[in-house]
Amino acid sequence: MSDIYRKLRGTLRFLLGNLHDWKAENAIEYDELLEIDQHALFQLESVVKNIKESYESYQFFKILSKFLYRQLSLLKFLNNPHSSSHRSPKKLPRNMNFRLDRGRLYTS
């Protein structure tokens, strides 16, 4: 259980770290997002259906995606911080962050 907890905390820190410069006025409409970010948001909706079950069974790792982690890592370092391709992937962890609020109770 401690390994799962450690991975969860690390992932949440990573997601929050990628949101440090996000501002609501810089938000991008869904139609303007990169295609890969639109696809990721679409997939997130199917994950949201499973979140309640995962929390109830303490299987937080089912909620988090290695693909998301890898994508954000690459885009963070490859793009100009002021470009839409740098801001576009921030919408997914922001939405995911709201879904994971209940999980924060277990990591404090």
N, CA, C and O atoms as a GROMACS GRO file, in nm:
protein
  432
    1MET      N    1   0.082  -0.119   0.000
    1MET     CA    2   0.000   0.000   0.000
    1MET      C    3   0.087   0.126   0.000
    1MET      O    4   0.050   0.227  -0.061
    2SER      N    5   0.202   0.122   0.068
    2SER     CA    6   0.286   0.242   0.074
    2SER      C    7   0.343   0.278  -0.063
    2SER      O    8   0.364   0.396  -0.092
    3ASP      N    9   0.368   0.177  -0.148
    3ASP     CA   10   0.418   0.204  -0.283
    3ASP      C   11   0.310   0.274  -0.366
    3ASP      O   12   0.340   0.367  -0.441
    4ILE      N   13   0.188   0.229  -0.354
    4ILE     CA   14   0.076   0.292  -0.426
    4ILE      C   15   0.059   0.436  -0.378
    4ILE      O   16   0.039   0.528  -0.458
    5TYR      N   17   0.066   0.455  -0.248
    5TYR     CA   18   0.052   0.588  -0.189
    5TYR      C   19   0.162   0.681  -0.239
    5TYR      O   20   0.136   0.796  -0.273
    6ARG      N   21   0.286   0.631  -0.243
    6ARG     CA   22   0.399   0.711  -0.291
    6ARG      C   23   0.379   0.751  -0.437
    6ARG      O   24   0.404   0.866  -0.474
    7LYS      N   25   0.334   0.657  -0.520
    7LYS     CA   26   0.311   0.686  -0.662
    7LYS      C   27   0.198   0.787  -0.679
    7LYS      O   28   0.205   0.876  -0.764
    8LEU      N   29   0.094   0.773  -0.599
    8LEU     CA   30  -0.019   0.867  -0.607
    8LEU      C   31   0.026   1.008  -0.571
    8LEU      O   32  -0.006   1.103  -0.642
    9ARG      N   33   0.100   1.021  -0.462
    9ARG     CA   34   0.149   1.154  -0.422
    9ARG      C   35   0.240   1.214  -0.528
    9ARG      O   36   0.231   1.333  -0.558
   10GLY      N   37   0.328   1.132  -0.586
   10GLY     CA   38   0.418   1.180  -0.690
   10GLY      C   39   0.341   1.228  -0.812
   10GLY      O   40   0.374   1.330  -0.871
   11THR      N   41   0.239   1.152  -0.851
   11THR     CA   42   0.159   1.190  -0.967
   11THR      C   43   0.081   1.318  -0.941
   11THR      O   44   0.074   1.405  -1.028
   12LEU      N   45   0.022   1.330  -0.822
   12LEU     CA   46  -0.052   1.452  -0.789
   12LEU      C   47   0.041   1.573  -0.786
   12LEU      O   48   0.002   1.680  -0.831
   13ARG      N   49   0.162   1.556  -0.734
   13ARG     CA   50   0.259   1.667  -0.734
   13ARG      C   51   0.292   1.708  -0.877
   13ARG      O   52   0.302   1.827  -0.908
   14PHE      N   53   0.310   1.609  -0.965
   14PHE     CA   54   0.340   1.637  -1.105
   14PHE      C   55   0.226   1.714  -1.170
   14PHE      O   56   0.249   1.814  -1.238
   15LEU      N   57   0.102   1.668  -1.150
   15LEU     CA   58  -0.013   1.735  -1.209
   15LEU      C   59  -0.025   1.879  -1.159
   15LEU      O   60  -0.048   1.971  -1.237
   16LEU      N   61  -0.011   1.898  -1.030
   16LEU     CA   62  -0.019   2.034  -0.974
   16LEU      C   63   0.096   2.121  -1.022
   16LEU      O   64   0.077   2.240  -1.045
   17GLY      N   65   0.213   2.064  -1.037
   17GLY     CA   66   0.329   2.139  -1.085
   17GLY      C   67   0.310   2.191  -1.226
   17GLY      O   68   0.364   2.296  -1.261
   18ASN      N   69   0.233   2.119  -1.307
   18ASN     CA   70   0.208   2.163  -1.444
   18ASN      C   71   0.099   2.268  -1.452
   18ASN      O   72   0.074   2.324  -1.558
   19LEU      N   73   0.034   2.296  -1.341
   19LEU     CA   74  -0.073   2.396  -1.340
   19LEU      C   75  -0.030   2.528  -1.275
   19LEU      O   76  -0.112   2.618  -1.261
   20HIS      N   77   0.096   2.540  -1.236
   20HIS     CA   78   0.139   2.657  -1.161
   20HIS      C   79   0.117   2.789  -1.236
   20HIS      O   80   0.096   2.892  -1.172
   21ASP      N   81   0.122   2.787  -1.368
   21ASP     CA   82   0.106   2.912  -1.444
   21ASP      C   83  -0.027   2.919  -1.520
   21ASP      O   84  -0.043   3.002  -1.609
   22TRP      N   85  -0.122   2.832  -1.485
   22TRP     CA   86  -0.250   2.830  -1.554
   22TRP      C   87  -0.339   2.942  -1.502
   22TRP      O   88  -0.352   2.962  -1.381
   23LYS      N   89  -0.401   3.015  -1.595
   23LYS     CA   90  -0.495   3.121  -1.559
   23LYS      C   91  -0.622   3.101  -1.642
   23LYS      O   92  -0.616   3.064  -1.759
   24ALA      N   93  -0.736   3.126  -1.580
   24ALA     CA   94  -0.864   3.104  -1.646
   24ALA      C   95  -0.877   3.186  -1.774
   24ALA      O   96  -0.937   3.140  -1.871
   25GLU      N   97  -0.821   3.306  -1.775
   25GLU     CA   98  -0.834   3.390  -1.895
   25GLU      C   99  -0.753   3.336  -2.013
   25GLU      O  100  -0.774   3.378  -2.127
   26ASN      N  101  -0.661   3.244  -1.988
   26ASN     CA  102  -0.582   3.184  -2.096
   26ASN      C  103  -0.639   3.051  -2.143
   26ASN      O  104  -0.578   2.983  -2.226
   27ALA      N  105  -0.754   3.013  -2.090
   27ALA     CA  106  -0.813   2.884  -2.126
   27ALA      C  107  -0.843   2.878  -2.276
   27ALA      O  108  -0.879   2.979  -2.338
   28ILE      N  109  -0.829   2.762  -2.330
   28ILE     CA  110  -0.853   2.739  -2.472
   28ILE      C  111  -0.983   2.661  -2.488
   28ILE      O  112  -1.007   2.566  -2.414
   29GLU      N  113  -1.065   2.702  -2.582
   29GLU     CA  114  -1.190   2.631  -2.609
   29GLU      C  115  -1.158   2.490  -2.660
   29GLU      O  116  -1.053   2.467  -2.718
   30TYR      N  117  -1.251   2.399  -2.637
   30TYR     CA  118  -1.231   2.260  -2.676
   30TYR      C  119  -1.196   2.246  -2.824
   30TYR      O  120  -1.106   2.169  -2.860
   31ASP      N  121  -1.264   2.321  -2.910
   31ASP     CA  122  -1.240   2.312  -3.055
   31ASP      C  123  -1.101   2.359  -3.095
   31ASP      O  124  -1.052   2.322  -3.202
   32GLU      N  125  -1.037   2.440  -3.012
   32GLU     CA  126  -0.904   2.492  -3.042
   32GLU      C  127  -0.792   2.407  -2.984
   32GLU      O  128  -0.675   2.430  -3.013
   33LEU      N  129  -0.827   2.308  -2.902
   33LEU     CA  130  -0.726   2.222  -2.842
   33LEU      C  131  -0.658   2.137  -2.948
   33LEU      O  132  -0.715   2.112  -3.055
   34LEU      N  133  -0.537   2.093  -2.918
   34LEU     CA  134  -0.470   1.998  -3.006
   34LEU      C  135  -0.553   1.871  -3.011
   34LEU      O  136  -0.621   1.837  -2.914
   35GLU      N  137  -0.546   1.801  -3.122
   35GLU     CA  138  -0.626   1.680  -3.139
   35GLU      C  139  -0.598   1.578  -3.029
   35GLU      O  140  -0.689   1.511  -2.980
   36ILE      N  141  -0.473   1.565  -2.991
   36ILE     CA  142  -0.438   1.468  -2.887
   36ILE      C  143  -0.498   1.507  -2.752
   36ILE      O  144  -0.534   1.420  -2.673
   37ASP      N  145  -0.508   1.637  -2.725
   37ASP     CA  146  -0.569   1.683  -2.600
   37ASP      C  147  -0.720   1.664  -2.602
   37ASP      O  148  -0.779   1.632  -2.499
   38GLN      N  149  -0.782   1.682  -2.718
   38GLN     CA  150  -0.925   1.654  -2.731
   38GLN      C  151  -0.951   1.506  -2.704
   38GLN      O  152  -1.046   1.470  -2.635
   39HIS      N  153  -0.867   1.422  -2.760
   39HIS     CA  154  -0.882   1.278  -2.739
   39HIS      C  155  -0.864   1.243  -2.592
   39HIS      O  156  -0.938   1.161  -2.537
   40ALA      N  157  -0.766   1.304  -2.527
   40ALA     CA  158  -0.741   1.277  -2.385
   40ALA      C  159  -0.859   1.322  -2.300
   40ALA      O  160  -0.896   1.252  -2.205
   41LEU      N  161  -0.919   1.436  -2.331
   41LEU     CA  162  -1.037   1.481  -2.257
   41LEU      C  163  -1.154   1.386  -2.278
   41LEU      O  164  -1.230   1.359  -2.186
   42PHE      N  165  -1.168   1.335  -2.400
   42PHE     CA  166  -1.274   1.238  -2.429
   42PHE      C  167  -1.253   1.112  -2.345
   42PHE      O  168  -1.348   1.058  -2.288
   43GLN      N  169  -1.129   1.065  -2.338
   43GLN     CA  170  -1.099   0.947  -2.258
   43GLN      C  171  -1.122   0.973  -2.109
   43GLN      O  172  -1.164   0.884  -2.035
   44LEU      N  173  -1.095   1.095  -2.067
   44LEU     CA  174  -1.114   1.129  -1.926
   44LEU      C  175  -1.259   1.109  -1.884
   44LEU      O  176  -1.286   1.067  -1.772
   45GLU      N  177  -1.351   1.138  -1.972
   45GLU     CA  178  -1.493   1.121  -1.938
   45GLU      C  179  -1.526   0.976  -1.907
   45GLU      O  180  -1.609   0.950  -1.819
   46SER      N  181  -1.464   0.882  -1.976
   46SER     CA  182  -1.489   0.741  -1.943
   46SER      C  183  -1.424   0.702  -1.811
   46SER      O  184  -1.474   0.616  -1.739
   47VAL      N  185  -1.312   0.766  -1.780
   47VAL     CA  186  -1.244   0.740  -1.653
   47VAL      C  187  -1.328   0.792  -1.537
   47VAL      O  188  -1.334   0.730  -1.431
   48VAL      N  189  -1.392   0.907  -1.556
   48VAL     CA  190  -1.472   0.968  -1.451
   48VAL      C  191  -1.581   0.871  -1.403
   48VAL      O  192  -1.616   0.870  -1.285
   49LYS      N  193  -1.633   0.791  -1.495
   49LYS     CA  194  -1.736   0.694  -1.458
   49LYS      C  195  -1.684   0.590  -1.359
   49LYS      O  196  -1.759   0.536  -1.278
   50ASN      N  197  -1.554   0.562  -1.366
   50ASN     CA  198  -1.494   0.461  -1.279
   50ASN      C  199  -1.432   0.518  -1.152
   50ASN      O  200  -1.388   0.442  -1.066
   51ILE      N  201  -1.428   0.650  -1.139
   51ILE     CA  202  -1.360   0.711  -1.025
   51ILE      C  203  -1.423   0.670  -0.892
   51ILE      O  204  -1.352   0.635  -0.798
   52LYS      N  205  -1.552   0.676  -0.883
   52LYS     CA  206  -1.618   0.644  -0.756
   52LYS      C  207  -1.584   0.502  -0.711
   52LYS      O  208  -1.552   0.480  -0.595
   53GLU      N  209  -1.591   0.407  -0.803
   53GLU     CA  210  -1.558   0.268  -0.770
   53GLU      C  211  -1.412   0.256  -0.727
   53GLU      O  212  -1.381   0.182  -0.633
   54SER      N  213  -1.325   0.325  -0.794
   54SER     CA  214  -1.182   0.318  -0.762
   54SER      C  215  -1.154   0.376  -0.624
   54SER      O  216  -1.076   0.319  -0.548
   55TYR      N  217  -1.216   0.488  -0.590
   55TYR     CA  218  -1.197   0.546  -0.458
   55TYR      C  219  -1.249   0.452  -0.349
   55TYR      O  220  -1.184   0.432  -0.247
   56GLU      N  221  -1.366   0.396  -0.372
   56GLU     CA  222  -1.426   0.309  -0.271
   56GLU      C  223  -1.342   0.184  -0.246
   56GLU      O  224  -1.344   0.130  -0.135
   57SER      N  225  -1.269   0.139  -0.346
   57SER     CA  226  -1.184   0.020  -0.330
   57SER      C  227  -1.038   0.056  -0.307
   57SER      O  228  -0.951  -0.032  -0.307
   58TYR      N  229  -1.008   0.186  -0.288
   58TYR     CA  230  -0.872   0.236  -0.262
   58TYR      C  231  -0.775   0.198  -0.374
   58TYR      O  232  -0.657   0.173  -0.348
   59GLN      N  233  -0.822   0.196  -0.495
   59GLN     CA  234  -0.736   0.165  -0.610
   59GLN      C  235  -0.718   0.291  -0.693
   59GLN      O  236  -0.763   0.300  -0.807
   60PHE      N  237  -0.650   0.389  -0.633
   60PHE     CA  238  -0.631   0.520  -0.695
   60PHE      C  239  -0.551   0.512  -0.825
   60PHE      O  240  -0.572   0.594  -0.915
   61PHE      N  241  -0.462   0.417  -0.835
   61PHE     CA  242  -0.377   0.406  -0.954
   61PHE      C  243  -0.458   0.382  -1.080
   61PHE      O  244  -0.410   0.411  -1.190
   62LYS      N  245  -0.579   0.330  -1.068
   62LYS     CA  246  -0.662   0.307  -1.187
   62LYS      C  247  -0.706   0.438  -1.251
   62LYS      O  248  -0.740   0.441  -1.370
   63ILE      N  249  -0.707   0.545  -1.174
   63ILE     CA  250  -0.754   0.674  -1.222
   63ILE      C  251  -0.646   0.744  -1.305
   63ILE      O  252  -0.678   0.818  -1.398
   64LEU      N  253  -0.523   0.722  -1.271
   64LEU     CA  254  -0.412   0.797  -1.330
   64LEU      C  255  -0.357   0.725  -1.453
   64LEU      O  256  -0.354   0.602  -1.456
   65SER      N  257  -0.315   0.798  -1.549
   65SER     CA  258  -0.270   0.742  -1.676
   65SER      C  259  -0.123   0.770  -1.701
   65SER      O  260  -0.078   0.884  -1.691
   66LYS      N  261  -0.048   0.665  -1.733
   66LYS     CA  262   0.093   0.684  -1.766
   66LYS      C  263   0.107   0.764  -1.895
   66LYS      O  264   0.202   0.840  -1.912
   67PHE      N  265   0.012   0.746  -1.986
   67PHE     CA  266   0.017   0.820  -2.112
   67PHE      C  267   0.009   0.970  -2.086
   67PHE      O  268   0.085   1.047  -2.143
   68LEU      N  269  -0.083   1.010  -1.999
   68LEU     CA  270  -0.097   1.152  -1.965
   68LEU      C  271   0.032   1.206  -1.906
   68LEU      O  272   0.079   1.313  -1.944
   69TYR      N  273   0.089   1.132  -1.814
   69TYR     CA  274   0.213   1.172  -1.747
   69TYR      C  275   0.324   1.194  -1.848
   69TYR      O  276   0.396   1.295  -1.842
   70ARG      N  277   0.339   1.101  -1.941
   70ARG     CA  278   0.444   1.110  -2.043
   70ARG      C  279   0.418   1.228  -2.137
   70ARG      O  280   0.510   1.302  -2.170
   71GLN      N  281   0.293   1.244  -2.180
   71GLN     CA  282   0.259   1.351  -2.274
   71GLN      C  283   0.288   1.488  -2.212
   71GLN      O  284   0.349   1.573  -2.277
   72LEU      N  285   0.246   1.509  -2.089
   72LEU     CA  286   0.269   1.638  -2.025
   72LEU      C  287   0.417   1.664  -2.003
   72LEU      O  288   0.462   1.778  -2.015
   73SER      N  289   0.492   1.560  -1.970
   73SER     CA  290   0.637   1.576  -1.951
   73SER      C  291   0.702   1.627  -2.078
   73SER      O  292   0.783   1.720  -2.074
   74LEU      N  293   0.668   1.567  -2.190
   74LEU     CA  294   0.728   1.607  -2.317
   74LEU      C  295   0.686   1.748  -2.357
   74LEU      O  296   0.770   1.830  -2.393
   75LEU      N  297   0.556   1.775  -2.352
   75LEU     CA  298   0.506   1.905  -2.397
   75LEU      C  299   0.555   2.020  -2.309
   75LEU      O  300   0.572   2.132  -2.357
   76LYS      N  301   0.576   1.992  -2.183
   76LYS     CA  302   0.623   2.097  -2.092
   76LYS      C  303   0.759   2.151  -2.136
   76LYS      O  304   0.784   2.271  -2.126
   77PHE      N  305   0.845   2.064  -2.184
   77PHE     CA  306   0.981   2.104  -2.218
   77PHE      C  307   1.001   2.136  -2.365
   77PHE      O  308   1.101   2.199  -2.402
   78LEU      N  309   0.909   2.095  -2.451
   78LEU     CA  310   0.929   2.112  -2.595
   78LEU      C  311   0.866   2.239  -2.651
   78LEU      O  312   0.900   2.280  -2.762
   79ASN      N  313   0.776   2.300  -2.579
   79ASN     CA  314   0.702   2.413  -2.634
   79ASN      C  315   0.733   2.544  -2.563
   79ASN      O  316   0.774   2.546  -2.447
   80ASN      N  317   0.712   2.653  -2.635
   80ASN     CA  318   0.723   2.788  -2.579
   80ASN      C  319   0.615   2.804  -2.472
   80ASN      O  320   0.499   2.773  -2.500
   81PRO      N  321   0.647   2.852  -2.352
   81PRO     CA  322   0.549   2.864  -2.245
   81PRO      C  323   0.428   2.951  -2.278
   81PRO      O  324   0.324   2.939  -2.214
   82HIS      N  325   0.440   3.039  -2.378
   82HIS     CA  326   0.330   3.128  -2.411
   82HIS      C  327   0.250   3.080  -2.532
   82HIS      O  328   0.154   3.146  -2.573
   83SER      N  329   0.286   2.967  -2.589
   83SER     CA  330   0.216   2.917  -2.708
   83SER      C  331   0.092   2.838  -2.667
   83SER      O  332   0.083   2.789  -2.555
   84SER      N  333  -0.003   2.828  -2.760
   84SER     CA  334  -0.124   2.750  -2.731
   84SER      C  335  -0.092   2.602  -2.717
   84SER      O  336  -0.161   2.531  -2.645
   85SER      N  337   0.012   2.555  -2.785
   85SER     CA  338   0.048   2.413  -2.773
   85SER      C  339   0.109   2.383  -2.636
   85SER      O  340   0.115   2.266  -2.596
   86HIS      N  341   0.155   2.485  -2.565
   86HIS     CA  342   0.203   2.466  -2.427
   86HIS      C  343   0.085   2.474  -2.330
   86HIS      O  344   0.082   2.401  -2.230
   87ARG      N  345  -0.011   2.562  -2.357
   87ARG     CA  346  -0.126   2.577  -2.268
   87ARG      C  347  -0.232   2.470  -2.289
   87ARG      O  348  -0.305   2.436  -2.196
   88SER      N  349  -0.241   2.418  -2.410
   88SER     CA  350  -0.344   2.322  -2.443
   88SER      C  351  -0.346   2.200  -2.351
   88SER      O  352  -0.454   2.165  -2.302
   89PRO      N  353  -0.234   2.133  -2.326
   89PRO     CA  354  -0.241   2.014  -2.242
   89PRO      C  355  -0.270   2.042  -2.095
   89PRO      O  356  -0.293   1.948  -2.018
   90LYS      N  357  -0.268   2.167  -2.053
   90LYS     CA  358  -0.296   2.200  -1.913
   90LYS      C  359  -0.444   2.183  -1.879
   90LYS      O  360  -0.480   2.172  -1.762
   91LYS      N  361  -0.529   2.182  -1.981
   91LYS     CA  362  -0.672   2.167  -1.955
   91LYS      C  363  -0.703   2.029  -1.896
   91LYS      O  364  -0.789   2.017  -1.809
   92LEU      N  365  -0.635   1.928  -1.944
   92LEU     CA  366  -0.663   1.793  -1.895
   92LEU      C  367  -0.627   1.775  -1.748
   92LEU      O  368  -0.712   1.729  -1.672
   93PRO      N  369  -0.504   1.809  -1.704
   93PRO     CA  370  -0.478   1.790  -1.561
   93PRO      C  371  -0.563   1.880  -1.474
   93PRO      O  372  -0.593   1.846  -1.359
   94ARG      N  373  -0.602   1.997  -1.526
   94ARG     CA  374  -0.688   2.085  -1.447
   94ARG      C  375  -0.823   2.016  -1.425
   94ARG      O  376  -0.872   2.014  -1.312
   95ASN      N  377  -0.882   1.960  -1.531
   95ASN     CA  378  -1.008   1.888  -1.516
   95ASN      C  379  -0.990   1.765  -1.429
   95ASN      O  380  -1.076   1.732  -1.347
   96MET      N  381  -0.880   1.697  -1.449
   96MET     CA  382  -0.852   1.577  -1.371
   96MET      C  383  -0.831   1.613  -1.225
   96MET      O  384  -0.871   1.538  -1.135
   97ASN      N  385  -0.770   1.727  -1.201
   97ASN     CA  386  -0.745   1.772  -1.065
   97ASN      C  387  -0.875   1.789  -0.988
   97ASN      O  388  -0.883   1.751  -0.871
   98PHE      N  389  -0.977   1.846  -1.052
   98PHE     CA  390  -1.105   1.861  -0.986
   98PHE      C  391  -1.165   1.725  -0.952
   98PHE      O  392  -1.228   1.709  -0.848
   99ARG      N  393  -1.144   1.627  -1.039
   99ARG     CA  394  -1.197   1.493  -1.016
   99ARG      C  395  -1.123   1.424  -0.901
   99ARG      O  396  -1.180   1.337  -0.835
  100LEU      N  397  -0.998   1.461  -0.879
  100LEU     CA  398  -0.916   1.394  -0.779
  100LEU      C  399  -0.920   1.462  -0.643
  100LEU      O  400  -0.847   1.422  -0.552
  101ASP      N  401  -1.003   1.564  -0.627
  101ASP     CA  402  -1.006   1.637  -0.500
  101ASP      C  403  -1.028   1.545  -0.381
  101ASP      O  404  -0.968   1.564  -0.276
  102ARG      N  405  -1.114   1.446  -0.397
  102ARG     CA  406  -1.140   1.355  -0.286
  102ARG      C  407  -1.013   1.278  -0.249
  102ARG      O  408  -0.993   1.246  -0.132
  103GLY      N  409  -0.929   1.250  -0.346
  103GLY     CA  410  -0.806   1.176  -0.320
  103GLY      C  411  -0.708   1.254  -0.236
  103GLY      O  412  -0.626   1.196  -0.165
  104ARG      N  413  -0.715   1.384  -0.242
  104ARG     CA  414  -0.624   1.468  -0.163
  104ARG      C  415  -0.645   1.448  -0.014
  104ARG      O  416  -0.552   1.464   0.065
  105LEU      N  417  -0.766   1.413   0.025
  105LEU     CA  418  -0.793   1.390   0.166
  105LEU      C  419  -0.706   1.278   0.221
  105LEU      O  420  -0.667   1.280   0.337
  106TYR      N  421  -0.675   1.181   0.136
  106TYR     CA  422  -0.597   1.066   0.180
  106TYR      C  423  -0.447   1.091   0.176
  106TYR      O  424  -0.370   1.011   0.229
  107THR      N  425  -0.404   1.201   0.116
  107THR     CA  426  -0.260   1.225   0.102
  107THR      C  427  -0.210   1.334   0.195
  107THR      O  428  -0.093   1.371   0.190
  108SER      N  429  -0.297   1.387   0.280
  108SER     CA  430  -0.251   1.494   0.369
  108SER      C  431  -0.195   1.439   0.498
  108SER      O  432  -0.152   1.515   0.584
   0.00000   0.00000   0.00000
